[in-house]
Amino acid sequence: MRPFRPRPADIGRQRARQLQAYLGREVRIARVSAGLTQDELARRAGLTQEYVSAVERGVAAPSLDAACRFAAAAASDLSLRLFPAGGVSLRDSGQLGLAEILVSHADRSWRARMEVSVGDGRAHDLVLDRPEEVAAVEIERAFVDMQGQTRRGQSKRETLAERESRPVRLILAVPDTRAMRQLVREHAEYLSRVLPIPSRTIWKAIREGHPIGGDGILFISRPRRSP
C-alpha cells in the first residue's frame, strides 16, 4: 500500500489559513504600535472598521492590495518570500540524477546523505561530510535569480552550521552546459566573492577525499548516451 501524500492544493489551503491568522495578528501589532484605533487605520487605508476587525481576528483574508494598504497606513511594509518546502523531493524536481552522479564520483571517505533537513521544512539537496568538514550541496538546474538562489543556500548552510562543530561549505552544483557556463562567466565578479572555490578544485577534493576548504560552484556533466 502506497503511503498517503497530501495534495499540494490541500497543503496550500491549510497554509493559507495559517497565514491569514498570522497576518491578522501582524496588522493588529502594527496598528497598536502606531498608536491607531481600528477606525483610524481603516480611514487611512480607505477601508472599513468592520473589515479591519475581521482581518485582525483572522476571519477575513485580505487581498494583497488591502494588506499593503493596511501596512502603509500603519507606517509598515509588507514583504513576501517563497521558501523551499519539504513537499518537493529531488526525484520530483529532476535533481536526483545530478546528485547521484556526484555521489558516484565521491571518495569513500565522504559520507553522503540526500535531502538533509535543516528545520522549518527546509533541506539541503545533498550533504557530504568528512571528520573535518561538511559540504552542503544545493543543486540548481537553472538560475532565475542567481543571487537570490545563492542567498537561499547560504541561509540553509548557516542553519546547518549551528549544529555542526566542523566547517560547513556551500557547494552550488549546476549542470555542465554551454548556457550555464556562459551564465557563470557573466556573473564571475559576484561568484568570485561568494563562491570562490573553482569547480576543478572541488572535484579534486571530492574524488580524492580531502577537504574542499571553502564555498564554490560545481559543474556536473551528465554521461553521454550511446547512439
Rosetta blueprint (number, residue, H / E / L):
1 M L
2 R L
3 P L
4 F L
5 R L
6 P L
7 R L
8 P H
9 A H
10 D H
11 I H
12 G H
13 R H
14 Q H
15 R H
16 A H
17 R H
18 Q H
19 L H
20 Q H
21 A H
22 Y H
23 L H
24 G H
25 R H
26 E H
27 V H
28 R H
29 I H
30 A H
31 R H
32 V H
33 S H
34 A L
35 G L
36 L L
37 T L
38 Q H
39 D H
40 E H
41 L H
42 A H
43 R H
44 R H
45 A H
46 G L
47 L L
48 T L
49 Q H
50 E H
51 Y H
52 V H
53 S H
54 A H
55 V H
56 E H
57 R L
58 G L
59 V L
60 A L
61 A L
62 P L
63 S L
64 L H
65 D H
66 A H
67 A H
68 C H
69 R H
70 F H
71 A H
72 A H
73 A H
74 A L
75 A L
76 S L
77 D L
78 L L
79 S L
80 L L
81 R L
82 L L
83 F L
84 P L
85 A L
86 G L
87 G L
88 V L
89 S L
90 L H
91 R H
92 D H
93 S H
94 G L
95 Q L
96 L H
97 G H
98 L H
99 A H
100 E H
101 I H
102 L H
103 V H
104 S H
105 H H
106 A L
107 D L
108 R L
109 S L
110 W L
111 R E
112 A E
113 R E
114 M E
115 E E
116 V E
117 S E
118 V E
119 G E
120 D L
121 G L
122 R E
123 A E
124 H E
125 D E
126 L E
127 V E
128 L E
129 D E
130 R E
131 P L
132 E L
133 E E
134 V E
135 A E
136 A E
137 V E
138 E E
139 I E
140 E L
141 R L
142 A L
143 F L
144 V L
145 D L
146 M H
147 Q H
148 G H
149 Q H
150 T H
151 R H
152 R H
153 G H
154 Q H
155 S H
156 K H
157 R H
158 E H
159 T H
160 L H
161 A H
162 E L
163 R L
164 E L
165 S L
166 R L
167 P L
168 V E
169 R E
170 L E
171 I E
172 L E
173 A E
174 V E
175 P E
176 D L
177 T L
178 R H
179 A H
180 M H
181 R H
182 Q H
183 L H
184 V H
185 R H
186 E H
187 H L
188 A H
189 E H
190 Y H
191 L H
192 S H
193 R H
194 V H
195 L L
196 P L
197 I E
198 P L
199 S H
200 R H
201 T H
202 I H
203 W H
204 K H
205 A H
206 I H
207 R H
208 E H
209 G L
210 H L
211 P L
212 I L
213 G L
214 G L
215 D L
216 G E
217 I E
218 L E
219 F E
220 I E
221 S L
222 R L
223 P L
224 R L
225 R L
226 S L
227 P L
